[in-house]
Every structure is written in C-alpha cells, then in structure tokens.
C-alpha cells in the first residue's frame, strides 16, 4: 500500500500552487460569503484553507491519510469527514457544494456520476450551487503520451499517461520514490483511471438529477471553449 500522507506531500510539492488561488477566486466570485460549503474530494485541504476566510467549510474525502494531512494543515479548525462522495446520506444540507481538481473524473461510469449528482442535489439548500470542474475531451486526448518527472525533498514522481479502454478516458501510471531516513528510496506503483464526457452529457445528467440552471465555462474564464483544458460547471438547485 502507498503511504498516502507521504505521497500527498510529494504531490503537493510538485503541483502548481497557483491553481488553488484560481479555484478559490472562482468560487468567491460566484458564491455569497458567510455561507456553508461542502468540498468533495478535499484531499490535503489546500483549497479549504483558502476558502475558510470567507465561508464555513466542511471537507470530505474517502482517504483517511489525506484527511490526516488536511487536519495537520488547518489554518483554523473546520470539519473533515471521511466518506465516498457518492454516499452523502448521513450529512446535513449545505448552502453550496464544490468539487475541483477533476475530482469527478475519477468516478468510473455515467451511473456513478449520476448517483453523485443526485446525492449532491439532495444535500443542497434551495437556491444552492454545485460548482465543479472536469477535464475537457481535448485535455483527455492530450494526455496520450504525456510524461512527467518531478523531484522534491520528499522524493521523486514519474508520471506516464495512456489512453484508457473507455471513450474519453485515460490511465495514469505513477511511480513514486519516497525518500527514507537512511538516504534510500522506497518505490510505490499506482494506476489512476480518469474519464470525461461531452459537456452536453454532464448537463444532461445534472438536469436528470434535478438541477434546472446550469452554466458551463472553461479555464477560469467567463465563456465556454470546447478546446479548453478544464470545463467549469455551475448548477443551481431551484425549488
């Protein structure tokens, strides 16, 4: 098993930190301050910490190790819940729910994605918004042959991506070399699967889940570009 706390630290070291500022700005430009937000797939809590200045945040992730890191990094206390983002039955209602960093692309098929949308809808207050991003089809195609090698004090990450078996899908092969106290490295290998769909299909599923107002944009901009890297969705619960 991978030491996810060490892996998360390594991943955070190597990820573009400016993205978290952009996600935070995108949220703050759309949601009234002072309200409650549930973040699905909160990971190590970097986005949650930025939103805490203006919102009452709850973070949800199914990885206990990720949540341990998030708890250690809290700039001020907030709730962290270990759960699957498709199973929110025991949670209360929130003013808004968000899911960024292509979190929803890890859901394996359309039925699971629809189940997630339906669960989100049930746990949104009337008038609440569901904000999320996904990889575009162009980005999925661009992953073909993608290769990345990164290094930090925590260790090394080798990342290679290949087309998946399903339409608009990709498999990421990750080799993680975590630095040990004696100067050696411990290697872990992982495979991650991601899948996306046509933007219109996401809209269709959102409407099927009950949402009646859906806006789609791209890459932190105000317009939709099918050739963008990330598609952003803002769906409103109208009752």
Rosetta blueprint (number, residue, H / E / L):
1 X L
2 X L
3 X L
4 X H
5 X H
6 X H
7 X H
8 X H
9 X H
10 X H
11 X H
12 X H
13 X H
14 X H
15 X L
16 X L
17 X L
18 X H
19 X H
20 X H
21 X H
22 X H
23 X H
24 X H
25 X H
26 X H
27 X H
28 X H
29 X L
30 X L
31 X L
32 X L
33 X L
34 X L
35 X L
36 X E
37 X E
38 X E
39 X E
40 X E
41 X L
42 X L
43 X L
44 X L
45 X L
46 X H
47 X H
48 X H
49 X H
50 X H
51 X H
52 X L
53 X L
54 X L
55 X L
56 X E
57 X E
58 X E
59 X E
60 X E
61 X E
62 X L
63 X L
64 X H
65 X H
66 X H
67 X H
68 X H
69 X H
70 X H
71 X H
72 X H
73 X L
74 X L
75 X L
76 X L
77 X L
78 X L
79 X E
80 X E
81 X E
82 X E
83 X L
84 X L
85 X L
86 X L
87 X L
88 X L
89 X L
90 X L
91 X L
92 X L
93 X L
94 X E
95 X E
96 X E
97 X E
98 X E
99 X E
100 X L
101 X L
102 X L
103 X H
104 X H
105 X H
106 X H
107 X L
108 X L
109 X L
110 X H
111 X H
112 X H
113 X H
114 X H
115 X H
116 X H
117 X H
118 X H
119 X H
120 X H
121 X H
122 X H
123 X L
124 X E
125 X E
126 X E
127 X E
128 X E
129 X E
130 X E
131 X E
132 X E
133 X E
134 X E
135 X E
136 X L
137 X H
138 X H
139 X H
140 X H
141 X H
142 X H
143 X L
144 X L
145 X L
146 X L
147 X E
148 X E
149 X E
150 X E
151 X E
152 X E
153 X L
154 X L
155 X E
156 X E
157 X E
158 X E
159 X E
160 X E
161 X E
162 X E
163 X E
164 X L
165 X L
166 X L
167 X L
168 X L
169 X E
170 X E
171 X E
172 X E
173 X E
174 X E
175 X E
176 X E
177 X E
178 X E
179 X E
180 X L
181 X L
182 X L
183 X L
184 X L
185 X E
186 X E
187 X E
188 X E
189 X E
190 X E
191 X E
192 X E
193 X E
194 X E
195 X E
196 X L
197 X L
198 X L
199 X H
200 X H
201 X H
202 X H
203 X H
204 X H
205 X H
206 X H
207 X H
208 X H
209 X H
210 X L
211 X L
212 X L
213 X E
214 X E
215 X E
216 X E
217 X E
218 X E
219 X L
220 X L
221 X L
222 X L
223 X L
224 X L
225 X L
226 X L
227 X L
228 X L
229 X L
230 X E
231 X E
232 X E
233 X E
234 X E
235 X E
236 X E
237 X L
238 X L
239 X L
